[in-house]
């Protein structure tokens, strides 16, 4: 059973995150601002999304990301 408000179809969160980032790059985004892009994903799905972000960086796209694991750490 999915979490309340979650997508009941397996894999959809990863696909949606990856698609949104890929579309932004394809349509010429110069900057990506990501708010917890991997928060609702499993380890494999998060790795997939982060690979896409790294590919965007390799193409010269700047980015900023907020992650709960890095917020507030010195």
ZAMARGU-4260 file (C-alpha; in steps of 0.2 Angstrom, whole numbers, plus 5000, padded with zeros to 4 digits):
<rodrens>
0) 5000/5000/5000 | 5007/5017/4995 | 5010/5031/5008 | 4996/5044/5009 | 4997/5055/4994
5) 5010/5043/4986 | 5010/5036/4969 | 5003/5018/4969 | 5012/5013/4954 | 5030/5006/4957
10) 5044/5016/4949 | 5034/5031/4945 | 5043/5043/4958 | 5060/5039/4950 | 5053/5041/4933
15) 5045/5057/4937 | 5060/5065/4945 | 5072/5059/4931 | 5060/5065/4917 | 5057/5082/4925
20) 5076/5085/4926 | 5080/5078/4909 | 5066/5089/4901 | 5073/5105/4910 | 5090/5101/4902
25) 5083/5097/4885 | 5073/5113/4884 | 5089/5123/4889 | 5089/5126/4907 | 5105/5134/4913
30) 5101/5131/4932 | 5093/5117/4941 | 5086/5121/4959 | 5081/5105/4967 | 5072/5103/4984
35) 5076/5086/4991 | 5076/5077/4974 | 5079/5060/4981 | 5069/5061/4997 | 5055/5049/4993
40) 5066/5037/4983 | 5075/5021/4987 | 5093/5019/4985 | 5093/5013/4967 | 5081/5026/4962
45) 5090/5040/4971 | 5106/5034/4962 | 5097/5035/4945 | 5091/5053/4948 | 5108/5058/4954
50) 5117/5051/4939 | 5105/5062/4928 | 5110/5077/4939 | 5128/5073/4936 | 5126/5072/4918
55) 5117/5089/4917 | 5132/5096/4927 | 5144/5088/4914 | 5134/5098/4901 | 5137/5114/4910
60) 5121/5116/4919 | 5123/5124/4936 | 5113/5117/4951 | 5108/5119/4969 | 5100/5106/4979
65) 5094/5105/4997 | 5095/5088/5006 | 5089/5084/5023 | 5105/5074/5026 | 5116/5090/5023
70) 5105/5104/5030 | 5111/5110/5047 | 5128/5101/5047 | 5144/5111/5050
</rodrens>
